[in-house]
Amino acid sequence: VNKLNKMEREMEEVFERKVREKKQKLSDNEKDLERRQNESTTRLEQLKSELEEKKAAYEQERLEWEAINHITIDELKRLSMESLDGKKSFKKGLSGVSFRMGK
């Protein structure tokens, strides 16, 4: 009976040790997942910030280009499409000055 009790106690100890190990492993995995999630979130926020900066720089550059050339990108697209469609001849350059052949 003592031997049986001793074996039962040893089995319970092994079981409890394995449960503790599994819980520790689960806890470690959760911490690792949380750490990776935080790193991913931080990286995405950095990328978003960089993208917003690039977008603002693009918008500023576009506005400057439109002011220099006295034509909007949308107007340029429209004129380009019209010239490709053959609906209307493209008579003005980007500067808005008409070109005349001859005199």
N, C-alpha and C positions, 0 to 999 in steps of 0.2 A: 504494500500500500504506500509506503514511503517513497519507493522508487517511482511509482505511478504519479504521486503528487509532485515529486521533483521534476519528472518529465513534463507534466502539465504546466508547472511554473516556468520551466525553460521555454516551452512552446509559447506561452503567453508573453514572455519577455521578448522572444524573437518576433512575435506578431507586433507587439508594441513598438519595437525598434524599427521594424519595416514601415509601420504606419507613420512614425516620426520622420523617417527618411523620405517617404513619399510626400508628406506634408511640406517638408523643407524643400524638396525638389519643385513642388508646385508653387511654393512661395517664391523661390528663385526665378522660376519661369515667368511668374506674374510681374516681378520687379523688372526683369529683362524686357518683357513686352512693353511695360509702361515706359521704360527708358527709351526704347526704340521708337515708340509712339511720340514721345516728347521730341526726340531728335528729328523725326519726320515732320512734325508740326512746325518746329523751328525752321527747318530747311524750306518748307513750303512758304512760310511767312517771309523768309529772305527772298525767295524767288518772286513772290508776289510784289514785294517792295521794289526789286530790281525791274520787274516788268512795268510797274507803274511809272518808275523813273524814265524808262526807255520810251514809254508811251507819251509822257509829258514832253520829253525832248523831241520826239517825232512831231508832235502837234505844233510845238514852237517852231521847228524847222520848216514845217509845211506852211505855217502862217507867214513866216519870213519869205519863203520862196514865192508864195502867192502875191505878197506885197511887192516884191521885186519885179515879178513878171506880169503883174496887173491882170491875172487870170486865176480863177480857182481851179483846183484839181477836178472838181465835178464838171465845170464848164469845159475844161480841156478834154475830159473823157467824152462829153457830149459831142464836141466838135470832131473828135477823132472817130467816133462811131458814125457820125453823119458822113464824114469823108470816106469811110470804108463802105458804107451802105450806098454811096453814090447819090444820096438824096440832095445834097447841097455841096457845092464846091467850097473848099477851104480857102478863103480869100485873105484871111488875116493871119499873120504870124503870131508868135507868143507876145510880141511887144504891142500888138494891136495896130501896127502900121501897115497900111495896104501896100502891096508890091505892084508896080506898074512896069510893064514891058514897053520898051521903046522910049518915047519922050519922057 
